[in-house]
Amino acid sequence: MKILLLGKNGQVGWELQRSLAPLGEVIALDRHTVDGLCGDLSNLVALRATIRQVRPDVIVNAAAYTAVDKAESETVLADLVNGQASEVMAQEAAALNAWLIHYSTDYVFGGQGTTPWKETDTVAPVNHYGASKLAGERAIADSGCKHLIFRTSWVYSARGNNFAKTMLRLARDRETLSVIADQVGAPTGADLIADVTALALQQVLMRPELAGLYHLAAGGEVSWHGYASHVVGFAQTHGEQLAVTSINPIETTAYPTPACRPLNSRLNTRRLRDNFSLHLPDWRGGVTRMLMEVLNK
């Protein structure tokens, strides 16, 4: 089996290089052109030509425009990368009878209430990033190609920057931190997303009726304030010398940003767990492993 992986150096893409490797030949690309192959989602002509040259059995798209605040002003680029490129991949996958695996976001929802969002709930993005990701979802679904779309939330990994690392850096220098407490979701490790992707791909190849849209997030829920408190508490317990003495909860309105954020990022993952017989562990386990790696404990 030949797998074309796009976005190989992102958080999820990096982990996918590991999880997909046992399943077949993985051709992993980033935005740069190598040996005539281009994984730049802003270059639709080169992207289409690359897929036609590789002729993969599976396309895994872990690339995206993810600068949520910048997307409010860079609307054309966000739509190109998240929407139009997804349409190109879907069209080419359909022509090859290949599978397309794609990642989306809880930001396609309006963010109200406290009930975890189901795949069938009404979508209503509160920012342009969410709208561009929704356009990509719809393009894939409308293409008729065989696909898996995973909506996820609050993605992190030990590699690169993440919320936990930012909190630790600030906690070393400041006595007081103020962190948003009215946005709730589930921190979800890139390694978990990659492992679930590989497991689901193996099953869907044998049972194509499992194709479709799924919510993928770690178990449990927490606010950003609770997440920060967990990170700082863990670090202190494991001997980190931190200056912080208090972490104050604040509302989203106290920290204005160019793009609105949904307050409710909870995702109902029952469909994924039931259809693929998967267990999605509580968010604390993955965060703890990431912190052990970051702190070199």
N, C-alpha and C positions, 0 to 999 in steps of 0.2 A: 504493500500500500504506500502511495506517495502522498505526503502531507505538505501543503504549502502554509507556512506560518508567517503571518504579517505582524509587525510590532514586536520583534524578538527581544528588544532591549527594555521594554516596559516592565512594570511590576509583574503583570500576569504573563506576558510573553516570555520573560526570563524563566519562570517556573514551568511554562508549557514546554520549553525545550527539553526539560528533564522528564516531565510526565508523558509526553508523546513519543519519546525516543524508542521505547520498547514496541510501539505499535506499527512502525514502518519507517521509511526514509523521510526524514524531516528536512525540508528546504526552508530555512529560517532567514527572513529578510527584515531589514529596517528601512529607513528612508533613503539610504544610499544605494546607488546602482552597483551591483557586483556581477561580473560575468554576463552582462546584458540583462540582468534581472533587477527590477525596481519595485520596492515595496512602499513607495511614497504615495499615500492615499490622496494627496492633492494633485497628483499627475494622473488623470484618468486614462489617458492614452497609453502611457507606459504601464500602468497597472493592468489594463486589459491585455496588452501585449505579453506581459509577464505570465499571466494566468494561461494564456493560449500556448505559450512556449513550454511551460512546466507540465501542463495537462494533469493537474493533481486529482487524486481521488477524493481528497478532503481539503477544503480551505478553512483555516482557522484564523479569524481576524481579531487579533488582540491589539490592533492599532486604533487610535481614536484621537479626536481633538478633545482634550479634557480640561482646558483652562476655563473654568466655569465663569469667572468674572470677565475675562477678556472676550468671551463669546458674546457678551452683550454689545460689544463694539465691532468685533471681528465676525460678524454674522455670516458673511459670504464664505469665509474660510471654514467656519464651523459646519455650515451646511454642505460644503464641498466634501470635507473629510468624513463627516458622520452620516450624511445623507446620500449624496450622489455616488460616493465611492462604494457604499454598501449596495446600491442599485447595480453598479457595474459588476461587483463580485457575484451578486445573485444571478444576474443575467448569464455570466460566464459559467457559473456552477450549473445552472439549468441546462446550458448547451452541452456541457460535459457529462451531465448526469452525476455530478459530484455533490458531496455534502458541503454545506457552509455552516460553520460554527461561529457565532457572533455574540458579542457582549454588549449589554445595555445597562440601564440604570434605574434606580427608584425615582430619579428626577423626572420621569415621564408622568408621575402622579402629582396631584395638587398639594399633597402634604398635610391635609387636614385630619383631625380625629386622632384616635389612638389604636384603631384596629389595623392589624397587618394587612397590607395590600395583597389581593389575589390577582392572578393573571387576567381574570375576566373583569376586573374593576375598571371603571371609566378613567381614561387618562386625561390629564389637564396640566401640562407642564407650567411651572411658575417662572421659568427662565429660558433663555434661548438655547443654552446647552441641552436642556431636557427636550426642547422642541426638535433640535437637530438629531438627537438620538432616536426620538420617536419616528422621525422621518425615515431613518435608516431601518428601523424595525419594520415599518409598513412597506418599504420598498422590497425587503427580503420576502415578507409574507406574500406580497402581490406577485412576485416573480414566478411563483410555483416551484422554486427549487427545493430540494430536500435540505432542511435546515434545523438547527438547534439555536435558539436565542436564549441566553441567560441574562436576566436582569439581576444585578447585584448592588451592593451598597458598601460604603465606607471601607474601600479596599486599602490594604496596607501590605508591606513586606519589609523584611530586614534590610533589603537592598534599596538604596536611594532614600529620599526624604519621606517622612510620614508624620502623622500627628503625634505619636508617642515620642519620637525623637525630638520634635519641636518642644513638647512639654518638658522633657528632660533638660534640654538646653536652657530653656527659660528658668526652670526650677533651680538650676545651678547658680543663677545670677540674681534672681529676684526673690524677695521674701513673700510677696503676694502675687497670686495669679488670678485672673478673672476669666472664667470659661463658660461658654453657653450651656445652659441647663434645660432649655425647652425644645431642643432638637433631639430626637430619639431614634436610634437604629441599632445595627449590629456590626461591629468591626469584623471584617471578613478578610482572611489571609489570602494573598495571591496563590500560595501553595495549595490551599483548600480548593480554590476555584480551578486550578490546573489539574488537581487530582480528580475532582468530580468530572471535569471535562473529559479526561481520558477514560474514566469508567463509563460515562454516559455514551461516549463515542463507540466503545466496544459493544455496548448493548444495542444501540440504535442501528448499527450495521447489520445486526441479525434480526432486529425488530423495527423496521422503518416506520411502523405505525406510531412509534413513540416520538416522532418528530414534532417540533413545535416550540412554543414559548414556555419558559420556566423561570421561577424565582429561585435564586441561589444566594444564600447568606448564611453566616454562622448562626447557631442557636442562641436564644436569649436576646436581651435588649439592654441598652444603656444610653444615657445622655453623654454628650461630649464632656460635661463636667464629671460625670461618674467615671468615664473612660480615663480622664486626666488624673483623677484621684486614685484610680487603680494603678496606673503607671507609676505615679510618684510614690505611692505606698509600697509597691513592689520594689522599686529601686532603693528606697530607704531601708527596707527590711534586708536587702542584700548588700548593705554596706556602702551605698553611694552617699557621698557628702553633698547634700543639697542645701541651698540657702532658704528655700521656700518653707514657710510656716503656716500658710493658709491658702486655700483655693476657693475663691468666691464664685458662687453661681450667678450668672447674669442671663437676661433674656436676649433673644436674637435682636430685638429692637435697639439694644444698647451697643450693638456692634454692626452698624450698617455696612453693606457691601454693594457693589454695582449690581450683582445678580441676587435675586431673592433665593432663599433656601427653604426647602420643605421642612416643616416641623416634624412630620411623621414619616420616617424613612423605614419603618418596619415592613418586612416582606414575609408573606405567608409562603412557606416552602413545602407545604404538604404535597402538592402535585409532583414535585421533583422527587421527594422522598418515597412516595408511594409507587410512582411509575418505574423508578430505577432501583428500588429497595436500598436506599442510601440512608446513612445516619449523618446528620450535620451537627458536629460537636459545638458545645457552648463557646462563645467568643473568647472567654477567658483563657482557655487552653492554648489557642493559637497565639494570642497576645503574649502570654507568658513565655512561650517558646521563642517568639520574636525578641522579647526583652532579654532573655538569657543570651541570645546571640549578640544583640546590640551592646549589652553590658559586659560581654565576654565572661560570663559566670559559668 
